[in-house]
Amino acid sequence: MGVVAIIGAGATGLGIAWDLLLRGVEVVIVEKDEVAGGTSGRFHGLLHSGARYAVTDPEAARGCAEENAILRSIAPDAIEGVGGVFLRKKTDPLEFEDRWVDACISAGIAVTPAPLPVIHSEIPGLAADITSAYRVSDAVLEGFSLIEMLVKSIDRLGGKVLENTLATGVEAEGEAVTGLIVSRGGASQVIGCDAVVNAAGPWAGEVGRMLGGEISVRPSRGTLLIFADRRFNTVINRLVPPGNGDIFVPHKRVLIFGTTDVGQESPEPPPPARNEVVNLIKIGQEVFPDLADWRLIRAFNGVRPLYRGKDDGRSSRELSRDFVIVNHSDDGGPQGVFSVVGGKWTTFRLIGEKCGDRIAEYLNIDRACASKEVNIAPLPKKAFTPLSAIACECERVAEAEVGDASESPTKLRLRSWFAMGPCQGTFCAHRILGRRDDTGAELAELRAEREKGIFPVSWGDTAKMLAMQRSVRFQALGEPWDD
Ligand SMILES: Cc1cc2nc3c(=O)[nH]c(=O)nc-3n(C[C@H](O)[C@H](O)[C@H](O)COP(=O)(O)OP(=O)(O)OC[C@H]3O[C@@H](n4cnc5c(N)ncnc54)[C@H](O)[C@@H]3O)c2cc1C
């Protein structure tokens, strides 16, 4: 059948692997960090209905609408069907509302007008000048759960995920690719394969060049804020053309608000900046006038891998959220090498299907995509019961969920959700990581990582809270003081 090597274990790479495995193709995924260490672990958590893009990007909108329905059926455990609303303020253009309703209807996206008194009673604190409201089928996509489910499903079908493995080049015989060169544990090795897929997200440009092709990626940074309270149970979108600070997503016990769109050269996000936070809050106050008083936990950011064709001078906000698949041999590169750029978390399965079609054609495999019908493996239910011994109080993580020390602290945190609540791991990180061999280094790394997101939001009560957490860590828990 053939072996396919995939570079990047984000939503895109895992979606492609899942599609190929269901067609009977052997798959090896290489990831330079840990699974979901890139953009797929730093997103807004929204399963789009497609309505956001209906006017400006109808192709992407249609894709989101179809995938929204498919994912609810194949991965229900990773989706919270909260629904969404689009709200127009009196000062927002009515003309856009009319165009948006028409565009949603032609993209097959259901929109239902909602009475304003009902909306105000469901969403406390809304600005008084909300003039129109529509319900759509937005939902919450629990990215880390879906990643874990995909990894489990891939493993069950014999796929391999190699973490901490950097792709560094390809080998070819004649014109066709025969191997992916990787660096793993300081040693170079070759993974024999019949095709290579570059699913390196914002790094796809540099990886594409390494594979012998010119892939034009526009990294675009988005900043998000996490508020401590889940104040309402629906996704809120502002009914305006996509812009900054126009979406609120309730996620587990918190609320995620954002985002921004800033073009940058590097695929890596810099630490979130205070001025970005302040600007976002100002924009958000137009919808929730008392937003500045809501308790902030932290800020974080991620980098979108947008595709920009050659000589495309558009800004990152104007670039499509759709995806492209580039066959490197079309531009004189080796046969059997493909790059995938763009798309949304919401459309990861569709990207997998389309990429799977191209690779199946290249490898002469006559098996159609099955990922629409096959359920992605669910996760075991949470072990917490009222009598469980508790490891993390904020997020109610039971001792039994913490497991052994074989997982990295990041994996353990994202699986169990310890250190993610209002106290950002003040006690539980100490308690949980304190049992491990490399406690000092692991704890210092976690503290630094959490504080990177707390500093830009630390004023008022949050600043007091941070000072208190630091002094508890220093005085009561005996951790080093770090200026
Ligand atoms: C702020 C923000 C908010 C967003 N919100 C939403 C949302 O609410 N809903 C939605 O549907 N979409 C959202 N998106 C878009 C979505 O998150 C991305 O489209 C998606 O996560 C991209 O996944 P990916 O797998 O292509 O990239 P990534 O997740 O970045 O994966 C690429 C992987 O490749 C690895 N890699 C790179 N180079 C190498 C190498 N040489 N060797 C080995 N591995 C390598 C990286 O470490 C990385 O893990 C958002 C994006 C951003 C930035």
PDBQT file of the ligand as one rigid body, heavy atoms in Angstrom, charges set to zero:
ROOT
HETATM    1  C1  LIG A 501      -5.488  32.765  17.737  1.00  0.00    +0.000 C 
HETATM    2  C2  LIG A 501      -6.124  31.706  16.877  1.00  0.00    +0.000 A 
HETATM    3  C3  LIG A 501      -7.445  31.319  17.108  1.00  0.00    +0.000 A 
HETATM    4  C4  LIG A 501      -8.027  30.335  16.312  1.00  0.00    +0.000 A 
HETATM    5  N1  LIG A 501      -9.295  29.934  16.593  1.00  0.00    +0.000 NA
HETATM    6  C5  LIG A 501      -9.875  28.969  15.857  1.00  0.00    +0.000 A 
HETATM    7  C6  LIG A 501     -11.166  28.509  16.200  1.00  0.00    +0.000 A 
HETATM    8  O1  LIG A 501     -11.757  28.946  17.177  1.00  0.00    +0.000 OA
HETATM    9  N2  LIG A 501     -11.706  27.542  15.436  1.00  0.00    +0.000 N 
HETATM   10  C7  LIG A 501     -11.056  26.999  14.363  1.00  0.00    +0.000 A 
HETATM   11  O2  LIG A 501     -11.635  26.156  13.700  1.00  0.00    +0.000 OA
HETATM   12  N3  LIG A 501      -9.800  27.393  14.038  1.00  0.00    +0.000 NA
HETATM   13  C8  LIG A 501      -9.194  28.349  14.761  1.00  0.00    +0.000 A 
HETATM   14  N4  LIG A 501      -7.927  28.757  14.474  1.00  0.00    +0.000 N 
HETATM   15  C9  LIG A 501      -7.206  28.119  13.366  1.00  0.00    +0.000 C 
HETATM   16  C10 LIG A 501      -6.634  26.760  13.780  1.00  0.00    +0.000 C 
HETATM   17  O3  LIG A 501      -6.183  26.782  15.104  1.00  0.00    +0.000 OA
HETATM   18  C11 LIG A 501      -5.481  26.392  12.847  1.00  0.00    +0.000 C 
HETATM   19  O4  LIG A 501      -5.920  26.478  11.524  1.00  0.00    +0.000 OA
HETATM   20  C12 LIG A 501      -5.002  24.958  13.094  1.00  0.00    +0.000 C 
HETATM   21  O5  LIG A 501      -4.752  24.712  14.451  1.00  0.00    +0.000 OA
HETATM   22  C13 LIG A 501      -3.715  24.713  12.294  1.00  0.00    +0.000 C 
HETATM   23  O6  LIG A 501      -3.283  23.414  12.576  1.00  0.00    +0.000 OA
HETATM   24  P1  LIG A 501      -1.969  22.844  11.904  1.00  0.00    +0.000 P 
HETATM   25  O7  LIG A 501      -1.900  21.412  12.242  1.00  0.00    +0.000 OA
HETATM   26  O8  LIG A 501      -1.980  23.186  10.447  1.00  0.00    +0.000 OA
HETATM   27  O9  LIG A 501      -0.767  23.666  12.536  1.00  0.00    +0.000 OA
HETATM   28  P2  LIG A 501      -0.033  23.402  13.967  1.00  0.00    +0.000 P 
HETATM   29  O10 LIG A 501      -1.014  23.051  15.004  1.00  0.00    +0.000 OA
HETATM   30  O11 LIG A 501       0.850  24.562  14.198  1.00  0.00    +0.000 OA
HETATM   31  O12 LIG A 501       0.830  22.104  13.701  1.00  0.00    +0.000 OA
HETATM   32  C14 LIG A 501       2.038  22.118  12.978  1.00  0.00    +0.000 C 
HETATM   33  C15 LIG A 501       3.040  21.277  13.735  1.00  0.00    +0.000 C 
HETATM   34  O13 LIG A 501       4.209  21.088  12.925  1.00  0.00    +0.000 OA
HETATM   35  C16 LIG A 501       5.303  20.977  13.796  1.00  0.00    +0.000 C 
HETATM   36  N5  LIG A 501       6.548  21.203  13.021  1.00  0.00    +0.000 N 
HETATM   37  C17 LIG A 501       6.945  22.358  12.429  1.00  0.00    +0.000 A 
HETATM   38  N6  LIG A 501       8.122  22.176  11.799  1.00  0.00    +0.000 NA
HETATM   39  C18 LIG A 501       8.473  20.873  11.993  1.00  0.00    +0.000 A 
HETATM   40  C19 LIG A 501       9.578  20.086  11.589  1.00  0.00    +0.000 A 
HETATM   41  N7  LIG A 501      10.580  20.579  10.832  1.00  0.00    +0.000 N 
HETATM   42  N8  LIG A 501       9.636  18.776  11.974  1.00  0.00    +0.000 NA
HETATM   43  C20 LIG A 501       8.636  18.244  12.744  1.00  0.00    +0.000 A 
HETATM   44  N9  LIG A 501       7.557  18.960  13.153  1.00  0.00    +0.000 NA
HETATM   45  C21 LIG A 501       7.474  20.251  12.770  1.00  0.00    +0.000 A 
HETATM   46  C22 LIG A 501       5.033  22.055  14.837  1.00  0.00    +0.000 C 
HETATM   47  O14 LIG A 501       5.750  21.847  16.034  1.00  0.00    +0.000 OA
HETATM   48  C23 LIG A 501       3.522  21.941  15.020  1.00  0.00    +0.000 C 
HETATM   49  O15 LIG A 501       3.164  21.136  16.132  1.00  0.00    +0.000 OA
HETATM   50  C24 LIG A 501      -7.293  29.731  15.251  1.00  0.00    +0.000 A 
HETATM   51  C25 LIG A 501      -5.969  30.119  15.029  1.00  0.00    +0.000 A 
HETATM   52  C26 LIG A 501      -5.383  31.084  15.849  1.00  0.00    +0.000 A 
HETATM   53  C27 LIG A 501      -3.966  31.468  15.620  1.00  0.00    +0.000 C 
ENDROOT
TORSDOF 0
